[in-house]
């Protein structure tokens, strides 16, 4: 009796290609990005790092490397406001608060304070405005739709930078640490502020914008050092 299941089936070449692609898709690892809860210090800092830089397809996006460098520079600003106040300045003058806690620096001044949208709620816990959470949820949704790509890498980079910070400090070089002059003006080095890189955005006072030649423009932001005081 002839078998109803031939031992060999002639399959068109196109069908073979399609099957191969399907199997390849099944075997390829899908992105599964998970962030730390924003109720944790590392999760809260990661929320800020994600919020402050552009992702692929957003205005101001240049490259994955540019956005990663911006995340690290934002983290260094927070760290310097906590642990590297230059001579001639008090921490309150630079960071609007006296603390050794980076979360206190982030939340100082309320909703429109030190870091726009990051503040302490009525119960004293650090929170962020809804638009921050909505954007991060949107980015996570895109990142986890397919294979790991730019979105997933940027999200995990922010997460890992924040985790590392609470274990051993910033994981990378402070790009502005050795800056000593901006034009003819002596400066302290290190970054102490960042703002959207747009006309009319300037922290004023003793803050001095870092020039493009010194990588002062990253991730759609302008970074600032401080004028050196005698």
C-alpha positions as CSV (number, residue, x, y, z in Angstrom):
1,X,0.0,0.0,0.0
2,X,1.3,3.3,-1.0
3,X,2.1,5.6,1.9
4,X,0.0,8.7,2.3
5,X,3.2,10.5,3.6
6,X,5.9,10.5,0.9
7,X,9.4,10.3,2.3
8,X,10.4,13.3,0.2
9,X,8.5,16.3,-0.9
10,X,9.7,18.5,-3.8
11,X,9.4,22.0,-2.5
12,X,9.8,25.1,-4.7
13,X,12.9,27.2,-4.0
14,X,10.8,30.2,-3.0
15,X,8.9,28.2,-0.4
16,X,12.2,27.0,1.0
17,X,13.4,30.5,1.4
18,X,10.2,31.5,3.2
19,X,10.4,28.6,5.6
20,X,14.1,29.4,6.3
21,X,13.2,33.0,7.1
22,X,10.4,31.9,9.3
23,X,12.6,29.5,11.2
24,X,15.3,32.1,11.4
25,X,12.8,34.5,12.9
26,X,11.7,32.0,15.5
27,X,15.3,31.3,16.5
28,X,16.4,34.9,16.7
29,X,16.2,36.3,20.2
30,X,13.4,38.8,20.8
31,X,14.1,41.9,22.8
32,X,12.9,41.7,26.3
33,X,13.9,44.9,28.0
34,X,13.0,45.3,31.6
35,X,13.8,48.5,33.6
36,X,14.2,48.7,37.3
37,X,11.1,50.1,39.1
38,X,11.2,53.9,39.4
39,X,10.5,53.5,43.1
40,X,14.1,52.3,43.4
41,X,17.1,54.7,43.3
42,X,18.6,53.1,40.2
43,X,15.2,52.9,38.4
44,X,14.5,56.6,39.2
45,X,17.9,57.7,37.8
46,X,17.4,55.5,34.7
47,X,14.0,57.2,34.2
48,X,15.8,60.6,34.0
49,X,18.6,59.4,31.7
50,X,16.0,58.0,29.3
51,X,13.9,61.2,29.5
52,X,16.7,63.6,28.8
53,X,18.0,62.2,25.5
54,X,16.4,61.6,22.1
55,X,15.8,58.1,20.7
56,X,15.8,57.0,17.1
57,X,13.1,58.9,15.2
58,X,12.8,61.7,17.7
59,X,13.8,65.3,17.2
60,X,17.4,65.9,18.1
61,X,18.5,62.3,17.6
62,X,22.0,62.1,16.0
63,X,23.2,58.6,16.7
64,X,23.1,55.8,19.3
65,X,26.6,56.8,20.5
66,X,25.6,60.5,20.8
67,X,22.5,59.6,23.0
68,X,24.6,57.2,25.1
69,X,27.3,59.9,25.7
70,X,24.5,62.4,26.7
71,X,23.2,59.9,29.3
72,X,26.6,59.6,30.8
73,X,27.2,63.3,30.8
74,X,23.8,63.9,32.5
75,X,24.8,61.4,35.2
76,X,28.2,63.1,35.7
77,X,26.4,66.5,36.2
78,X,24.3,64.9,39.0
79,X,27.4,63.3,40.5
80,X,29.4,66.5,40.4
81,X,26.6,68.5,42.0
82,X,26.8,65.9,44.9
83,X,30.5,65.2,45.1
84,X,32.6,67.7,43.2
85,X,31.7,71.3,44.1
86,X,34.6,73.5,42.9
87,X,36.4,76.0,45.2
88,X,34.7,79.3,45.5
89,X,31.2,77.8,45.4
90,X,28.9,76.2,47.9
91,X,26.8,73.2,47.0
92,X,23.6,75.2,47.5
93,X,24.8,77.8,45.0
94,X,25.4,75.0,42.4
95,X,22.7,72.5,43.3
96,X,20.1,74.5,45.2
97,X,20.4,72.0,48.1
98,X,22.9,70.6,50.6
99,X,23.1,66.8,50.3
100,X,25.2,63.7,49.5
101,X,22.2,62.0,47.9
102,X,21.8,62.3,44.1
103,X,18.0,61.8,44.4
104,X,17.8,64.9,46.6
105,X,19.6,66.8,43.9
106,X,17.2,65.6,41.2
107,X,14.1,66.5,43.1
108,X,15.1,69.8,44.6
109,X,12.7,72.7,43.9
110,X,9.6,70.7,43.0
111,X,8.0,69.9,39.7
112,X,9.7,72.9,37.9
113,X,12.8,72.8,40.0
114,X,16.2,71.3,39.6
115,X,15.2,68.8,37.0
116,X,11.9,69.5,35.2
117,X,9.3,66.9,35.9
118,X,11.1,65.1,38.7
119,X,10.1,66.0,42.3
120,X,8.9,64.6,45.6
121,X,5.2,63.7,46.0
122,X,3.1,64.6,49.1
123,X,4.4,61.5,50.9
124,X,8.0,62.6,50.3
125,X,8.8,59.9,47.7
126,X,10.5,60.7,44.4
127,X,8.1,60.8,41.5
128,X,7.9,62.0,37.9
129,X,5.2,63.7,35.9
130,X,2.9,61.4,33.8
131,X,4.5,62.5,30.4
132,X,7.8,61.0,31.5
133,X,6.3,57.6,32.3
134,X,4.2,57.6,29.2
135,X,7.2,58.2,26.9
136,X,9.2,55.5,28.6
137,X,6.3,53.0,28.3
138,X,6.0,54.0,24.6
139,X,9.8,53.4,24.0
140,X,9.6,50.1,25.8
141,X,6.7,49.0,23.7
142,X,8.6,49.7,20.5
143,X,11.9,48.1,21.8
144,X,10.2,44.9,22.7
145,X,8.3,44.4,19.4
146,X,11.1,42.6,17.7
147,X,14.7,41.7,17.8
148,X,17.0,43.8,19.9
149,X,17.9,47.1,18.2
150,X,18.8,50.7,18.9
151,X,15.8,51.3,21.2
152,X,16.5,48.3,23.3
153,X,20.2,49.1,23.5
154,X,19.6,52.7,24.6
155,X,17.1,51.6,27.3
156,X,19.3,48.9,28.7
157,X,22.3,51.4,28.6
158,X,20.4,53.8,30.8
159,X,19.4,51.0,33.2
160,X,22.9,49.7,33.4
161,X,24.5,53.2,33.9
162,X,22.1,53.8,36.8
163,X,22.7,50.4,38.4
164,X,26.5,50.9,38.1
165,X,26.3,54.4,39.6
166,X,24.9,53.1,42.9
167,X,27.6,50.4,43.0
168,X,30.7,52.2,42.0
169,X,30.0,55.7,40.6
170,X,29.7,56.8,36.9
171,X,30.8,54.1,34.5
172,X,32.8,56.2,32.1
173,X,34.9,59.3,31.7
174,X,33.6,62.8,32.5
175,X,34.1,64.5,29.1
176,X,34.4,68.0,30.7
177,X,36.7,67.1,33.7
178,X,39.8,68.7,32.2
179,X,38.2,71.8,30.6
180,X,40.0,74.9,31.9
181,X,39.1,77.6,29.4
182,X,36.1,78.5,27.3
183,X,37.4,81.2,24.9
184,X,39.3,83.5,27.2
185,X,37.2,82.6,30.3
186,X,38.8,80.4,32.9
187,X,36.5,77.6,34.0
188,X,36.4,74.9,36.7
189,X,36.0,71.9,34.4
190,X,33.4,69.2,35.0
191,X,29.7,69.6,33.9
192,X,27.3,71.2,36.4
193,X,24.2,71.8,34.3
194,X,22.5,70.8,31.0
195,X,19.6,72.3,29.1
196,X,17.9,71.8,25.8
197,X,20.3,73.1,23.1
198,X,18.1,75.8,21.8
199,X,18.1,79.6,21.5
200,X,16.9,81.2,24.7
201,X,17.7,78.2,26.9
202,X,20.5,79.2,29.3
203,X,20.9,78.7,33.1
204,X,22.7,82.1,33.4
205,X,24.7,83.1,36.4
206,X,28.2,81.5,36.6
207,X,27.3,78.7,34.3
208,X,29.4,78.6,31.0
209,X,28.3,76.7,28.0
210,X,30.7,74.0,26.8
211,X,31.5,74.6,23.1
212,X,30.8,72.1,20.4
213,X,34.6,71.6,19.9
214,X,34.7,70.2,23.5
215,X,31.6,68.0,22.9
216,X,29.3,70.4,24.8
217,X,26.3,69.5,22.6
218,X,25.1,65.9,23.1
219,X,21.7,64.3,22.7
220,X,20.0,67.6,21.9
221,X,21.4,69.2,25.1
222,X,24.0,71.8,25.9
223,X,26.2,71.1,28.8
224,X,27.6,73.7,31.1
225,X,30.6,74.0,33.4
226,X,31.3,76.9,35.9
227,X,33.3,80.0,35.7
228,X,36.4,79.7,37.8
229,X,36.4,81.8,41.0
230,X,39.5,83.1,42.7
